[in-house]
Amino acid sequence: MQKLLLTLLFAIPFLIALPQTDAVEKPWGYKGYAGGMFVHTGYVQSATFTVGDLQGNDIEQKIKGPVFGLGGKMGIFLHRNFRVGGEGYFSTCKYGAYKNSCRISWGGITFDLVYPVKKWMPFVGVTLGGGSSKHLIFIEKPQNNMKAEPVVHFSNTLYIINPAIGVEFMASNKISLLLKIDYMLNISKKNHTYPQGVRLYLGVHFYQKK
């Protein structure tokens, strides 16, 4: 995930070198890019699942609680009302009496339909991609006594479809403030430990328009 975020960030300057086209005469073609970093929060929950202790007993678990995370997004405008790009994020959710942890990392290709209205730019979009969910579950209450605790640690692969809706406010020709809401759907039926829910994103987009 760190490599994906770094790729998104360092790729931005190279987009300036893409061939220029006449945006006035040709509605389709390279018309600039936008990229930025975002923080997000939300509330998620999973289906009930079980883990086993050292004695072979099943212990029921359910991920439920607030999530917090950050990440980045970059997109190329191919039309005044269409951009395509990529994004990558991670979210962390602490849950249960023992503060178990679920960390979700994901990324993918983004497609946005935008509709500029003066300084405002509403948009709807979708991300197609994948990632992983990593879990750390304490079987007993942690004692914080520098001794090993019985835990369960595992990870699962995600294949996602992530619809989103949002709006940008153009503070200037170079900078916008972005607000976005999404709901990431895990389309892998084998992963029952993935928490779903709504996330709210806030961040800054930096623009280079043709």
Summary of the structure (lengths in Angstrom):
residues: 210
radius of gyration: 20.3
end to end distance: 30.3
largest distance: 72.1
contacts: 636
relative contact order: 0.21
helix: 7%
strand: 63%
